[in-house]
């Protein structure tokens, strides 16, 4: 009686986790995995080479998902720059205001508020957590991921009006003027209660 024996199949799972620092004390991570199989009589070197090739593809996918420019060498991954700019390719929500006096950071406040509206995916929105009490009310309501620059809804100018521009629209909630002024007031109350 003749029996046919099929070579055993080799199954390999390759996983990669990548972490990128996006701001001081802030990181983002991406992970991916793949499972592949090869014939049971495949040479060990072939299996290792295939696993390495998949590992490199997964690392590439992770860094692309994080929007990080990179260069993979034999011993390390070297970060180059943010390669994927955020933003909305469509028209701006409101027309650009006249230039304002530069803020202490060297970038004018209006430019930062405009950047928040145009590139909301590049900003952390903290104010909902501040209102809920899970985020420090004295921290910025919005903080840019790349450089940590912050914008506050709770601040007022010398005349007592909110320090954010009148044309600003929260990109996530669509709140404007009076609604955001009320948010700022509530954040101030929480900050003073601390």
PyMOL commands that place a pseudoatom at each C-alpha (Angstrom):
pseudoatom trace, name=CA, resn=UNK, resi=1, chain=A, elem=C, hetatm=0, pos=[0.000, 0.000, 0.000]
pseudoatom trace, name=CA, resn=UNK, resi=2, chain=A, elem=C, hetatm=0, pos=[1.517, 3.260, -1.091]
pseudoatom trace, name=CA, resn=UNK, resi=3, chain=A, elem=C, hetatm=0, pos=[1.086, 6.325, 1.046]
pseudoatom trace, name=CA, resn=UNK, resi=4, chain=A, elem=C, hetatm=0, pos=[1.822, 9.808, 0.011]
pseudoatom trace, name=CA, resn=UNK, resi=5, chain=A, elem=C, hetatm=0, pos=[3.437, 12.008, 2.578]
pseudoatom trace, name=CA, resn=UNK, resi=6, chain=A, elem=C, hetatm=0, pos=[3.250, 15.720, 2.085]
pseudoatom trace, name=CA, resn=UNK, resi=7, chain=A, elem=C, hetatm=0, pos=[6.100, 17.750, 3.576]
pseudoatom trace, name=CA, resn=UNK, resi=8, chain=A, elem=C, hetatm=0, pos=[5.164, 19.620, 6.706]
pseudoatom trace, name=CA, resn=UNK, resi=9, chain=A, elem=C, hetatm=0, pos=[4.283, 23.240, 6.293]
pseudoatom trace, name=CA, resn=UNK, resi=10, chain=A, elem=C, hetatm=0, pos=[6.319, 25.869, 8.139]
pseudoatom trace, name=CA, resn=UNK, resi=11, chain=A, elem=C, hetatm=0, pos=[4.217, 28.723, 9.524]
pseudoatom trace, name=CA, resn=UNK, resi=12, chain=A, elem=C, hetatm=0, pos=[5.935, 31.918, 10.638]
pseudoatom trace, name=CA, resn=UNK, resi=13, chain=A, elem=C, hetatm=0, pos=[4.465, 35.018, 12.255]
pseudoatom trace, name=CA, resn=UNK, resi=14, chain=A, elem=C, hetatm=0, pos=[6.400, 38.267, 11.982]
pseudoatom trace, name=CA, resn=UNK, resi=15, chain=A, elem=C, hetatm=0, pos=[5.373, 41.280, 14.054]
pseudoatom trace, name=CA, resn=UNK, resi=16, chain=A, elem=C, hetatm=0, pos=[6.813, 44.780, 14.293]
pseudoatom trace, name=CA, resn=UNK, resi=17, chain=A, elem=C, hetatm=0, pos=[6.009, 47.574, 16.752]
pseudoatom trace, name=CA, resn=UNK, resi=18, chain=A, elem=C, hetatm=0, pos=[7.355, 51.040, 16.047]
pseudoatom trace, name=CA, resn=UNK, resi=19, chain=A, elem=C, hetatm=0, pos=[7.299, 54.056, 18.372]
pseudoatom trace, name=CA, resn=UNK, resi=20, chain=A, elem=C, hetatm=0, pos=[8.054, 57.637, 17.332]
pseudoatom trace, name=CA, resn=UNK, resi=21, chain=A, elem=C, hetatm=0, pos=[8.489, 60.634, 19.617]
pseudoatom trace, name=CA, resn=UNK, resi=22, chain=A, elem=C, hetatm=0, pos=[6.183, 63.352, 18.274]
pseudoatom trace, name=CA, resn=UNK, resi=23, chain=A, elem=C, hetatm=0, pos=[6.672, 65.967, 20.999]
pseudoatom trace, name=CA, resn=UNK, resi=24, chain=A, elem=C, hetatm=0, pos=[8.458, 66.216, 24.325]
pseudoatom trace, name=CA, resn=UNK, resi=25, chain=A, elem=C, hetatm=0, pos=[7.086, 63.423, 26.535]
pseudoatom trace, name=CA, resn=UNK, resi=26, chain=A, elem=C, hetatm=0, pos=[4.649, 62.345, 23.812]
pseudoatom trace, name=CA, resn=UNK, resi=27, chain=A, elem=C, hetatm=0, pos=[4.956, 59.329, 21.552]
pseudoatom trace, name=CA, resn=UNK, resi=28, chain=A, elem=C, hetatm=0, pos=[2.814, 57.536, 19.027]
pseudoatom trace, name=CA, resn=UNK, resi=29, chain=A, elem=C, hetatm=0, pos=[3.049, 53.899, 18.068]
pseudoatom trace, name=CA, resn=UNK, resi=30, chain=A, elem=C, hetatm=0, pos=[2.067, 51.651, 15.216]
pseudoatom trace, name=CA, resn=UNK, resi=31, chain=A, elem=C, hetatm=0, pos=[2.218, 47.892, 14.963]
pseudoatom trace, name=CA, resn=UNK, resi=32, chain=A, elem=C, hetatm=0, pos=[1.623, 45.316, 12.281]
pseudoatom trace, name=CA, resn=UNK, resi=33, chain=A, elem=C, hetatm=0, pos=[1.988, 41.566, 11.905]
pseudoatom trace, name=CA, resn=UNK, resi=34, chain=A, elem=C, hetatm=0, pos=[1.848, 39.013, 9.133]
pseudoatom trace, name=CA, resn=UNK, resi=35, chain=A, elem=C, hetatm=0, pos=[1.715, 35.230, 9.087]
pseudoatom trace, name=CA, resn=UNK, resi=36, chain=A, elem=C, hetatm=0, pos=[3.146, 33.332, 6.158]
pseudoatom trace, name=CA, resn=UNK, resi=37, chain=A, elem=C, hetatm=0, pos=[3.827, 29.696, 5.387]
pseudoatom trace, name=CA, resn=UNK, resi=38, chain=A, elem=C, hetatm=0, pos=[6.488, 27.882, 3.398]
pseudoatom trace, name=CA, resn=UNK, resi=39, chain=A, elem=C, hetatm=0, pos=[7.008, 24.296, 2.338]
pseudoatom trace, name=CA, resn=UNK, resi=40, chain=A, elem=C, hetatm=0, pos=[8.327, 22.085, 5.114]
pseudoatom trace, name=CA, resn=UNK, resi=41, chain=A, elem=C, hetatm=0, pos=[11.465, 21.202, 3.197]
pseudoatom trace, name=CA, resn=UNK, resi=42, chain=A, elem=C, hetatm=0, pos=[12.501, 24.878, 2.740]
pseudoatom trace, name=CA, resn=UNK, resi=43, chain=A, elem=C, hetatm=0, pos=[16.047, 25.689, 3.749]
pseudoatom trace, name=CA, resn=UNK, resi=44, chain=A, elem=C, hetatm=0, pos=[16.487, 27.508, 7.052]
pseudoatom trace, name=CA, resn=UNK, resi=45, chain=A, elem=C, hetatm=0, pos=[18.255, 30.389, 5.287]
pseudoatom trace, name=CA, resn=UNK, resi=46, chain=A, elem=C, hetatm=0, pos=[15.259, 30.826, 2.953]
pseudoatom trace, name=CA, resn=UNK, resi=47, chain=A, elem=C, hetatm=0, pos=[12.831, 30.949, 5.888]
pseudoatom trace, name=CA, resn=UNK, resi=48, chain=A, elem=C, hetatm=0, pos=[15.007, 33.496, 7.719]
pseudoatom trace, name=CA, resn=UNK, resi=49, chain=A, elem=C, hetatm=0, pos=[15.386, 35.618, 4.564]
pseudoatom trace, name=CA, resn=UNK, resi=50, chain=A, elem=C, hetatm=0, pos=[11.626, 35.619, 3.975]
pseudoatom trace, name=CA, resn=UNK, resi=51, chain=A, elem=C, hetatm=0, pos=[10.928, 36.559, 7.623]
pseudoatom trace, name=CA, resn=UNK, resi=52, chain=A, elem=C, hetatm=0, pos=[13.461, 39.416, 7.414]
pseudoatom trace, name=CA, resn=UNK, resi=53, chain=A, elem=C, hetatm=0, pos=[11.919, 40.698, 4.185]
pseudoatom trace, name=CA, resn=UNK, resi=54, chain=A, elem=C, hetatm=0, pos=[8.457, 40.712, 5.771]
pseudoatom trace, name=CA, resn=UNK, resi=55, chain=A, elem=C, hetatm=0, pos=[9.871, 42.386, 8.888]
pseudoatom trace, name=CA, resn=UNK, resi=56, chain=A, elem=C, hetatm=0, pos=[11.326, 45.177, 6.763]
pseudoatom trace, name=CA, resn=UNK, resi=57, chain=A, elem=C, hetatm=0, pos=[7.991, 45.629, 4.954]
pseudoatom trace, name=CA, resn=UNK, resi=58, chain=A, elem=C, hetatm=0, pos=[6.135, 45.817, 8.281]
pseudoatom trace, name=CA, resn=UNK, resi=59, chain=A, elem=C, hetatm=0, pos=[8.619, 48.339, 9.702]
pseudoatom trace, name=CA, resn=UNK, resi=60, chain=A, elem=C, hetatm=0, pos=[8.175, 50.452, 6.573]
pseudoatom trace, name=CA, resn=UNK, resi=61, chain=A, elem=C, hetatm=0, pos=[4.375, 50.279, 6.918]
pseudoatom trace, name=CA, resn=UNK, resi=62, chain=A, elem=C, hetatm=0, pos=[4.593, 51.313, 10.584]
pseudoatom trace, name=CA, resn=UNK, resi=63, chain=A, elem=C, hetatm=0, pos=[6.810, 54.312, 9.921]
pseudoatom trace, name=CA, resn=UNK, resi=64, chain=A, elem=C, hetatm=0, pos=[4.596, 55.389, 7.031]
pseudoatom trace, name=CA, resn=UNK, resi=65, chain=A, elem=C, hetatm=0, pos=[1.526, 55.066, 9.284]
pseudoatom trace, name=CA, resn=UNK, resi=66, chain=A, elem=C, hetatm=0, pos=[3.267, 57.307, 11.825]
pseudoatom trace, name=CA, resn=UNK, resi=67, chain=A, elem=C, hetatm=0, pos=[4.105, 59.827, 9.095]
pseudoatom trace, name=CA, resn=UNK, resi=68, chain=A, elem=C, hetatm=0, pos=[7.801, 59.583, 9.851]
pseudoatom trace, name=CA, resn=UNK, resi=69, chain=A, elem=C, hetatm=0, pos=[10.519, 59.868, 7.211]
pseudoatom trace, name=CA, resn=UNK, resi=70, chain=A, elem=C, hetatm=0, pos=[13.102, 57.155, 7.798]
pseudoatom trace, name=CA, resn=UNK, resi=71, chain=A, elem=C, hetatm=0, pos=[16.125, 55.362, 6.509]
pseudoatom trace, name=CA, resn=UNK, resi=72, chain=A, elem=C, hetatm=0, pos=[16.610, 51.690, 7.357]
pseudoatom trace, name=CA, resn=UNK, resi=73, chain=A, elem=C, hetatm=0, pos=[20.241, 50.586, 7.636]
pseudoatom trace, name=CA, resn=UNK, resi=74, chain=A, elem=C, hetatm=0, pos=[21.782, 47.267, 8.659]
pseudoatom trace, name=CA, resn=UNK, resi=75, chain=A, elem=C, hetatm=0, pos=[21.783, 48.205, 12.342]
pseudoatom trace, name=CA, resn=UNK, resi=76, chain=A, elem=C, hetatm=0, pos=[19.145, 50.877, 12.901]
pseudoatom trace, name=CA, resn=UNK, resi=77, chain=A, elem=C, hetatm=0, pos=[16.324, 53.021, 11.650]
pseudoatom trace, name=CA, resn=UNK, resi=78, chain=A, elem=C, hetatm=0, pos=[17.259, 56.672, 11.371]
pseudoatom trace, name=CA, resn=UNK, resi=79, chain=A, elem=C, hetatm=0, pos=[14.444, 59.207, 11.574]
pseudoatom trace, name=CA, resn=UNK, resi=80, chain=A, elem=C, hetatm=0, pos=[14.717, 61.883, 8.898]
pseudoatom trace, name=CA, resn=UNK, resi=81, chain=A, elem=C, hetatm=0, pos=[11.702, 64.165, 9.337]
pseudoatom trace, name=CA, resn=UNK, resi=82, chain=A, elem=C, hetatm=0, pos=[7.944, 64.146, 9.381]
pseudoatom trace, name=CA, resn=UNK, resi=83, chain=A, elem=C, hetatm=0, pos=[7.178, 63.037, 5.863]
pseudoatom trace, name=CA, resn=UNK, resi=84, chain=A, elem=C, hetatm=0, pos=[3.411, 63.309, 5.829]
pseudoatom trace, name=CA, resn=UNK, resi=85, chain=A, elem=C, hetatm=0, pos=[2.135, 66.808, 6.354]
pseudoatom trace, name=CA, resn=UNK, resi=86, chain=A, elem=C, hetatm=0, pos=[-1.258, 67.075, 7.898]
pseudoatom trace, name=CA, resn=UNK, resi=87, chain=A, elem=C, hetatm=0, pos=[-3.879, 69.318, 6.625]
pseudoatom trace, name=CA, resn=UNK, resi=88, chain=A, elem=C, hetatm=0, pos=[-6.918, 69.696, 4.608]
pseudoatom trace, name=CA, resn=UNK, resi=89, chain=A, elem=C, hetatm=0, pos=[-6.263, 70.198, 0.912]
pseudoatom trace, name=CA, resn=UNK, resi=90, chain=A, elem=C, hetatm=0, pos=[-9.631, 71.942, 0.596]
pseudoatom trace, name=CA, resn=UNK, resi=91, chain=A, elem=C, hetatm=0, pos=[-10.367, 75.584, 1.152]
pseudoatom trace, name=CA, resn=UNK, resi=92, chain=A, elem=C, hetatm=0, pos=[-9.749, 77.140, 4.541]
pseudoatom trace, name=CA, resn=UNK, resi=93, chain=A, elem=C, hetatm=0, pos=[-12.717, 77.371, 6.901]
pseudoatom trace, name=CA, resn=UNK, resi=94, chain=A, elem=C, hetatm=0, pos=[-12.376, 81.155, 7.246]
pseudoatom trace, name=CA, resn=UNK, resi=95, chain=A, elem=C, hetatm=0, pos=[-10.416, 83.786, 5.387]
pseudoatom trace, name=CA, resn=UNK, resi=96, chain=A, elem=C, hetatm=0, pos=[-6.977, 84.588, 6.764]
pseudoatom trace, name=CA, resn=UNK, resi=97, chain=A, elem=C, hetatm=0, pos=[-6.840, 87.576, 9.110]
pseudoatom trace, name=CA, resn=UNK, resi=98, chain=A, elem=C, hetatm=0, pos=[-4.418, 90.463, 8.878]
pseudoatom trace, name=CA, resn=UNK, resi=99, chain=A, elem=C, hetatm=0, pos=[-0.982, 89.597, 10.302]
pseudoatom trace, name=CA, resn=UNK, resi=100, chain=A, elem=C, hetatm=0, pos=[-0.656, 90.063, 14.057]
pseudoatom trace, name=CA, resn=UNK, resi=101, chain=A, elem=C, hetatm=0, pos=[2.328, 90.943, 16.197]
pseudoatom trace, name=CA, resn=UNK, resi=102, chain=A, elem=C, hetatm=0, pos=[4.521, 87.877, 16.668]
pseudoatom trace, name=CA, resn=UNK, resi=103, chain=A, elem=C, hetatm=0, pos=[4.068, 85.859, 19.829]
pseudoatom trace, name=CA, resn=UNK, resi=104, chain=A, elem=C, hetatm=0, pos=[7.004, 85.157, 22.111]
pseudoatom trace, name=CA, resn=UNK, resi=105, chain=A, elem=C, hetatm=0, pos=[7.604, 81.867, 20.300]
pseudoatom trace, name=CA, resn=UNK, resi=106, chain=A, elem=C, hetatm=0, pos=[8.518, 83.721, 17.120]
pseudoatom trace, name=CA, resn=UNK, resi=107, chain=A, elem=C, hetatm=0, pos=[5.366, 82.494, 15.359]
pseudoatom trace, name=CA, resn=UNK, resi=108, chain=A, elem=C, hetatm=0, pos=[2.349, 84.794, 15.506]
pseudoatom trace, name=CA, resn=UNK, resi=109, chain=A, elem=C, hetatm=0, pos=[-0.653, 83.634, 17.491]
pseudoatom trace, name=CA, resn=UNK, resi=110, chain=A, elem=C, hetatm=0, pos=[-2.960, 83.967, 14.484]
pseudoatom trace, name=CA, resn=UNK, resi=111, chain=A, elem=C, hetatm=0, pos=[-0.633, 81.744, 12.442]
pseudoatom trace, name=CA, resn=UNK, resi=112, chain=A, elem=C, hetatm=0, pos=[-0.864, 79.059, 15.127]
pseudoatom trace, name=CA, resn=UNK, resi=113, chain=A, elem=C, hetatm=0, pos=[-4.660, 79.284, 15.301]
pseudoatom trace, name=CA, resn=UNK, resi=114, chain=A, elem=C, hetatm=0, pos=[-4.818, 79.058, 11.484]
pseudoatom trace, name=CA, resn=UNK, resi=115, chain=A, elem=C, hetatm=0, pos=[-2.471, 76.050, 11.551]
pseudoatom trace, name=CA, resn=UNK, resi=116, chain=A, elem=C, hetatm=0, pos=[-4.755, 74.380, 14.092]
pseudoatom trace, name=CA, resn=UNK, resi=117, chain=A, elem=C, hetatm=0, pos=[-7.748, 74.860, 11.781]
pseudoatom trace, name=CA, resn=UNK, resi=118, chain=A, elem=C, hetatm=0, pos=[-5.898, 73.757, 8.646]
pseudoatom trace, name=CA, resn=UNK, resi=119, chain=A, elem=C, hetatm=0, pos=[-3.905, 70.876, 10.182]
pseudoatom trace, name=CA, resn=UNK, resi=120, chain=A, elem=C, hetatm=0, pos=[-6.081, 69.667, 13.055]
pseudoatom trace, name=CA, resn=UNK, resi=121, chain=A, elem=C, hetatm=0, pos=[-4.627, 66.146, 12.836]
pseudoatom trace, name=CA, resn=UNK, resi=122, chain=A, elem=C, hetatm=0, pos=[-1.264, 67.623, 13.862]
pseudoatom trace, name=CA, resn=UNK, resi=123, chain=A, elem=C, hetatm=0, pos=[-2.685, 69.001, 17.144]
pseudoatom trace, name=CA, resn=UNK, resi=124, chain=A, elem=C, hetatm=0, pos=[-3.774, 67.469, 20.424]
pseudoatom trace, name=CA, resn=UNK, resi=125, chain=A, elem=C, hetatm=0, pos=[-7.147, 68.808, 21.623]
pseudoatom trace, name=CA, resn=UNK, resi=126, chain=A, elem=C, hetatm=0, pos=[-7.050, 68.914, 25.432]
pseudoatom trace, name=CA, resn=UNK, resi=127, chain=A, elem=C, hetatm=0, pos=[-10.005, 71.110, 26.375]
pseudoatom trace, name=CA, resn=UNK, resi=128, chain=A, elem=C, hetatm=0, pos=[-12.698, 68.384, 26.451]
pseudoatom trace, name=CA, resn=UNK, resi=129, chain=A, elem=C, hetatm=0, pos=[-10.529, 66.502, 28.968]
pseudoatom trace, name=CA, resn=UNK, resi=130, chain=A, elem=C, hetatm=0, pos=[-9.917, 69.739, 30.884]
pseudoatom trace, name=CA, resn=UNK, resi=131, chain=A, elem=C, hetatm=0, pos=[-13.674, 70.248, 31.208]
pseudoatom trace, name=CA, resn=UNK, resi=132, chain=A, elem=C, hetatm=0, pos=[-14.085, 66.628, 32.319]
pseudoatom trace, name=CA, resn=UNK, resi=133, chain=A, elem=C, hetatm=0, pos=[-11.370, 67.120, 34.945]
pseudoatom trace, name=CA, resn=UNK, resi=134, chain=A, elem=C, hetatm=0, pos=[-9.023, 64.473, 33.525]
pseudoatom trace, name=CA, resn=UNK, resi=135, chain=A, elem=C, hetatm=0, pos=[-6.504, 66.990, 32.118]
pseudoatom trace, name=CA, resn=UNK, resi=136, chain=A, elem=C, hetatm=0, pos=[-4.733, 69.827, 33.960]
pseudoatom trace, name=CA, resn=UNK, resi=137, chain=A, elem=C, hetatm=0, pos=[-6.788, 72.997, 33.337]
pseudoatom trace, name=CA, resn=UNK, resi=138, chain=A, elem=C, hetatm=0, pos=[-3.626, 75.139, 33.320]
pseudoatom trace, name=CA, resn=UNK, resi=139, chain=A, elem=C, hetatm=0, pos=[-2.197, 73.358, 30.277]
pseudoatom trace, name=CA, resn=UNK, resi=140, chain=A, elem=C, hetatm=0, pos=[-2.963, 74.529, 26.730]
pseudoatom trace, name=CA, resn=UNK, resi=141, chain=A, elem=C, hetatm=0, pos=[-6.383, 73.729, 25.256]
pseudoatom trace, name=CA, resn=UNK, resi=142, chain=A, elem=C, hetatm=0, pos=[-4.556, 72.721, 22.049]
pseudoatom trace, name=CA, resn=UNK, resi=143, chain=A, elem=C, hetatm=0, pos=[-0.959, 71.550, 21.659]
pseudoatom trace, name=CA, resn=UNK, resi=144, chain=A, elem=C, hetatm=0, pos=[0.888, 70.979, 18.381]
pseudoatom trace, name=CA, resn=UNK, resi=145, chain=A, elem=C, hetatm=0, pos=[2.317, 67.463, 18.089]
pseudoatom trace, name=CA, resn=UNK, resi=146, chain=A, elem=C, hetatm=0, pos=[5.551, 68.370, 16.308]
pseudoatom trace, name=CA, resn=UNK, resi=147, chain=A, elem=C, hetatm=0, pos=[6.935, 71.095, 18.563]
pseudoatom trace, name=CA, resn=UNK, resi=148, chain=A, elem=C, hetatm=0, pos=[4.635, 71.233, 21.593]
pseudoatom trace, name=CA, resn=UNK, resi=149, chain=A, elem=C, hetatm=0, pos=[3.448, 74.827, 20.983]
pseudoatom trace, name=CA, resn=UNK, resi=150, chain=A, elem=C, hetatm=0, pos=[0.231, 75.527, 22.839]
pseudoatom trace, name=CA, resn=UNK, resi=151, chain=A, elem=C, hetatm=0, pos=[-2.919, 77.604, 22.438]
pseudoatom trace, name=CA, resn=UNK, resi=152, chain=A, elem=C, hetatm=0, pos=[-5.252, 78.482, 25.302]
pseudoatom trace, name=CA, resn=UNK, resi=153, chain=A, elem=C, hetatm=0, pos=[-9.002, 79.103, 25.235]
pseudoatom trace, name=CA, resn=UNK, resi=154, chain=A, elem=C, hetatm=0, pos=[-8.922, 80.294, 28.853]
pseudoatom trace, name=CA, resn=UNK, resi=155, chain=A, elem=C, hetatm=0, pos=[-6.715, 83.345, 28.266]
pseudoatom trace, name=CA, resn=UNK, resi=156, chain=A, elem=C, hetatm=0, pos=[-8.056, 86.856, 27.808]
pseudoatom trace, name=CA, resn=UNK, resi=157, chain=A, elem=C, hetatm=0, pos=[-6.433, 89.940, 26.319]
pseudoatom trace, name=CA, resn=UNK, resi=158, chain=A, elem=C, hetatm=0, pos=[-6.027, 93.306, 28.075]
pseudoatom trace, name=CA, resn=UNK, resi=159, chain=A, elem=C, hetatm=0, pos=[-9.636, 94.298, 27.278]
pseudoatom trace, name=CA, resn=UNK, resi=160, chain=A, elem=C, hetatm=0, pos=[-11.037, 91.121, 28.851]
pseudoatom trace, name=CA, resn=UNK, resi=161, chain=A, elem=C, hetatm=0, pos=[-12.085, 89.495, 25.594]
pseudoatom trace, name=CA, resn=UNK, resi=162, chain=A, elem=C, hetatm=0, pos=[-10.975, 85.961, 24.736]
pseudoatom trace, name=CA, resn=UNK, resi=163, chain=A, elem=C, hetatm=0, pos=[-7.429, 85.824, 23.350]
pseudoatom trace, name=CA, resn=UNK, resi=164, chain=A, elem=C, hetatm=0, pos=[-8.340, 83.507, 20.484]
pseudoatom trace, name=CA, resn=UNK, resi=165, chain=A, elem=C, hetatm=0, pos=[-9.186, 85.112, 17.102]
pseudoatom trace, name=CA, resn=UNK, resi=166, chain=A, elem=C, hetatm=0, pos=[-12.820, 85.972, 16.408]
pseudoatom trace, name=CA, resn=UNK, resi=167, chain=A, elem=C, hetatm=0, pos=[-12.709, 83.921, 13.193]
pseudoatom trace, name=CA, resn=UNK, resi=168, chain=A, elem=C, hetatm=0, pos=[-11.502, 80.713, 14.896]
pseudoatom trace, name=CA, resn=UNK, resi=169, chain=A, elem=C, hetatm=0, pos=[-13.680, 77.606, 14.508]
pseudoatom trace, name=CA, resn=UNK, resi=170, chain=A, elem=C, hetatm=0, pos=[-12.840, 74.478, 16.525]
pseudoatom trace, name=CA, resn=UNK, resi=171, chain=A, elem=C, hetatm=0, pos=[-12.054, 71.919, 13.798]
pseudoatom trace, name=CA, resn=UNK, resi=172, chain=A, elem=C, hetatm=0, pos=[-13.460, 68.963, 15.752]
pseudoatom trace, name=CA, resn=UNK, resi=173, chain=A, elem=C, hetatm=0, pos=[-16.651, 70.417, 17.234]
pseudoatom trace, name=CA, resn=UNK, resi=174, chain=A, elem=C, hetatm=0, pos=[-17.393, 73.388, 14.966]
pseudoatom trace, name=CA, resn=UNK, resi=175, chain=A, elem=C, hetatm=0, pos=[-17.748, 75.630, 18.039]
pseudoatom trace, name=CA, resn=UNK, resi=176, chain=A, elem=C, hetatm=0, pos=[-17.120, 79.324, 17.477]
pseudoatom trace, name=CA, resn=UNK, resi=177, chain=A, elem=C, hetatm=0, pos=[-16.953, 82.618, 19.412]
pseudoatom trace, name=CA, resn=UNK, resi=178, chain=A, elem=C, hetatm=0, pos=[-19.389, 82.584, 22.334]
pseudoatom trace, name=CA, resn=UNK, resi=179, chain=A, elem=C, hetatm=0, pos=[-19.378, 78.801, 22.744]
pseudoatom trace, name=CA, resn=UNK, resi=180, chain=A, elem=C, hetatm=0, pos=[-15.563, 78.710, 22.902]
pseudoatom trace, name=CA, resn=UNK, resi=181, chain=A, elem=C, hetatm=0, pos=[-15.543, 81.730, 25.238]
pseudoatom trace, name=CA, resn=UNK, resi=182, chain=A, elem=C, hetatm=0, pos=[-17.812, 79.737, 27.569]
pseudoatom trace, name=CA, resn=UNK, resi=183, chain=A, elem=C, hetatm=0, pos=[-15.438, 76.761, 27.337]
pseudoatom trace, name=CA, resn=UNK, resi=184, chain=A, elem=C, hetatm=0, pos=[-12.555, 79.096, 28.230]
pseudoatom trace, name=CA, resn=UNK, resi=185, chain=A, elem=C, hetatm=0, pos=[-14.525, 80.442, 31.206]
pseudoatom trace, name=CA, resn=UNK, resi=186, chain=A, elem=C, hetatm=0, pos=[-15.180, 76.911, 32.502]
pseudoatom trace, name=CA, resn=UNK, resi=187, chain=A, elem=C, hetatm=0, pos=[-11.494, 76.005, 32.099]
pseudoatom trace, name=CA, resn=UNK, resi=188, chain=A, elem=C, hetatm=0, pos=[-10.489, 79.166, 34.035]
pseudoatom trace, name=CA, resn=UNK, resi=189, chain=A, elem=C, hetatm=0, pos=[-12.857, 78.187, 36.826]
pseudoatom trace, name=CA, resn=UNK, resi=190, chain=A, elem=C, hetatm=0, pos=[-11.323, 74.692, 37.009]
pseudoatom trace, name=CA, resn=UNK, resi=191, chain=A, elem=C, hetatm=0, pos=[-7.789, 76.147, 36.938]
pseudoatom trace, name=CA, resn=UNK, resi=192, chain=A, elem=C, hetatm=0, pos=[-8.623, 78.563, 39.778]
pseudoatom trace, name=CA, resn=UNK, resi=193, chain=A, elem=C, hetatm=0, pos=[-10.182, 75.759, 41.809]
pseudoatom trace, name=CA, resn=UNK, resi=194, chain=A, elem=C, hetatm=0, pos=[-6.930, 73.776, 41.752]
for i in range(1, 194): cmd.bond("trace and resi %d" % i, "trace and resi %d" % (i + 1))
show_as sticks, trace
zoom trace
